[in-house]
Structures are given as structure tokens and as C-alpha cells.
Amino acid sequence: MEPAYDLMARLLTEHFGIPEEEITPDATFEQLEVDSLARVELITMLEDRLHVTLPEEHGDATVGEAAAYLDGLAAGRADRGRAAPVGDHPVAMAGPAR
């Protein structure tokens, strides 16, 4: 399975036109100018490809934090047969509408 960071970076470039060189683990979705509608679309694509369900919490994570959380969900799904949160604070990519 493709690591979540690689998948996310590829989707951000191919589907949202964000230059590859701007996508770094420390970049936030806000810095990448991914608006709330695009975030919902990205979340849907990630859920479909990784076979996980993301919580509907709001917050602003970096690309690296979101990828680590997604990898944890995918690992939890493989270990337990369904998605499980990693750590005490889930990372969500949704944010305030612009």
C-alpha cells in the first residue's frame, strides 16, 4: 500500500494543482491554500483509497501530521479489522470555511 504521505502529495498535485515543491511534511493545508471544499474532496479520496473513515473534527494539521494519522488508521484497520484512532488527539484535515 502506498504510504499516506505519498498518496496525499500525489492527490494534492494531480487533482488540486499544487506544485510538488510546495508540499512538505510541515506545510499546513491552509498554507497550501486548500479550502474547505477541497479538503472535503481530499478526505473523501483518501478514505476511499485507504479504506478508512476519518473523524469529522475540525482543526488544522500539517501534511505530515495528517499522513501519520492516516497511516495509523490504516494500520489499526489491518490489526483490528476496522479503523482505530492513534493517540489521544485525532488529527483532522477539515478547517474553517473560507
N, C-alpha and C positions, 0 to 999 in steps of 0.2 A: 504494500500500500504506500502511496506517495505521502511523504511527511506533510503535515498540515501547513507548515510554513511555505513549502514549495508550491502546494496547491493554491494557497491563498495568494501568493505572489503572482502565480500564473494567471489566476482569475482576475486579479486587480489589473494586470497588464492587458490581457486579451479582451476582457469584457467591459472594463471601465476606462481603458486608455491611459492608465497611469504609467508613466515611464519607469522601466525596470530599475533604473539607478536611484529613483526616489523611494523605493520600497526597501526599508531596512527594519530589522527587529525593533528598533527604538522609535520608529515613526508611529504616530497615532493616526487613527482613521480621519480625525479632524484635520491634522496636518496634511494628509493626502487628499483632503477635500472630498472625502466620501460622505455624501449627505445621507440623511436618514432613509430615504427611499432606496438608494444604492446599497446601504447597509442591510436592509431587509432582503434585497435581492441576493447579496453576497451570502448572507446567513442561510437562505434557502438553498443556494447552490452547494454550500459546504455541508449542510445537513444531508442533502441528497447523495452527495459523493462519499461522505464519511459514514453514513448510516447512523447518525447521532441526532439527538434533539437538544437544542440549546435553550437555556432558560430565557425567559422574557424580561430579564433585569436590564436596567439602564446603567450605563457607565461608559467611560472612555478608556479603552485598553490600548496598549501598543500592539503592533502586528505580532511581535514576538510573544507577548503575554497571551494573546488570543490563540496563537498557534500551539503554544504549550498546553493551554486548557483543552483545545480540540484533540490534541494527541492523547491527553489524559482521558478524555471521554471515550475516544476510540479504544484505548487500552482497557478501560473499565468495561466497555461493551464486550470486548473479546474475553475478558476474565470472568465476567458475571452474566453474560448473555444480554445485557442491556447497558445503556449509558449510565455512568455514575459520575457525580462531580468530584473534582480533585481539590483538596484543600478546603479551607473554611470559607473562602470567598470566591464564588464563581466569577469568572471574567466574561463579560458580555460585550458585544460589539455595537450594541444599539446605543444611540445617544439622542440628544435633543433634536427636534426637527428644526430645520433651517428655514 
